[in-house]
Amino acid sequence: MNIKLFDYNLPHELIAQKQIKPRDHSRLLILDSAKQKIAHKHFYDLPDILTSNDVLVVNETKVFPARLYGHKSTGGKVEILLIDRVNPSGWLAMIGGRNLKVGDAIYFDKKLEAKIIKDIDGKTKQVKFNKSGKELDKIIDNIGHTPLPPYIKTKDSQKIKKDYQTIYARSIGSAAAPTAGLHFTDRVLKQLSKKGIKIFKVTLHVGLGTFAPVEAEEIEKHKIHHEWARIDKKTAEALNKLKKTGKNIIAVGTTSARTLEAFSDKTGDLTPGVKWVDIYIYPGYKYKFADDLITNFHLPKSSLLFMVSALASRELIIKTYQKAVAKKYRFFSFGDAMIITKNRL
């Protein structure tokens, strides 16, 4: 399929620059893909929309401030972006700065130092810090900056740290937030629980590859990025049992959906474990475990737009996005939400 089929016109002013307060006051578009109907609600209406037959699966990954600013021994400024952890003191990182090579050291606040020990591909290098484990994590959390998406134009990434984090985030490791989860509040979670709606947690650490533009003209030729994911045995067994009893599984966000699909076998059963996932979902893919999806509105011609177009048809998704633009919904990470569902309207 040609990538141009996934383009749509988005006025710049509809790209959300900050979070709605309270979080659950964001708008919620309901897309019934079976009936091809649309309804307009708010996220705080979610407990009224769902029933006790629904099961939510959220991604409990926690964003860490992966962008660090330091300097060379000569005083030259260096920007480092942590990508993947290699060991307790080692990271793969993208490093901005002139004439940096293997053996060079980078100095940060709090007496933190990093030495370049390996060149991976010119852009990416492996570094070894002089601290490790929880001590290193604490320093990074203190001096690091959240690597916000390029379409969010703010100079204060420290101030935005709290907003760019789900309230149920637990497992540190993401360079970007699983943004569909940003709409949840304690109030909504309590109302869902009171209604008998079960919520399960999986983990997928979101990488910066999620923002990488698709350069292939034919989307089938695109190579998806890989990300670390985990589903524990207790969660997998419970979800498998609920799925077989006819419960409706709702993935909260594309990251939760990718995790469920990547850990599903050919029969649709979840297999627990920990692994790197690079599942690429685009139209033609048949979802094996997730029935519905709560998600934000995604960039034109992006892999995430391909993914939601596999749950409903491409034509229906593009038509829905055009209606969302006309209704002045807020788009992308801090934007409004939609739920792709069936036979609910």
Buried (B, 14 or more C-beta within 10 A) or exposed (E): BEBEBBEBEBEEEBBBBEBBEEBBBBBBBBBBBEEBEBBBBBBBBBBEBBEEEBBBBBBBBBBBBBBBBBEBEEEEEBBBBBBBBBEEBBBBBBBEBEEBEEEBBBBBEEEBBBBBBEBEEEEBBBBBBBBEEEEBBEBBEEBBBBBBBEBBEEEEBEEBBEBBBBBBBEBBBBBBBBBBBBBBBEEBBEBBEEEEBBBBBBBBBBBBBBBBEBEEEEBEEBEBBBBBBBBBEEBBEBBBEBBEEEBBBBBBBBBBBBBBBBBBEEEBBBEBEEEEBEBBBBBEBEBBBBBBBBBBBBBBBBBBBBBBBBBBEBEBBBBBBEBBBEEEBBBBBBBBBBBBBBEBB
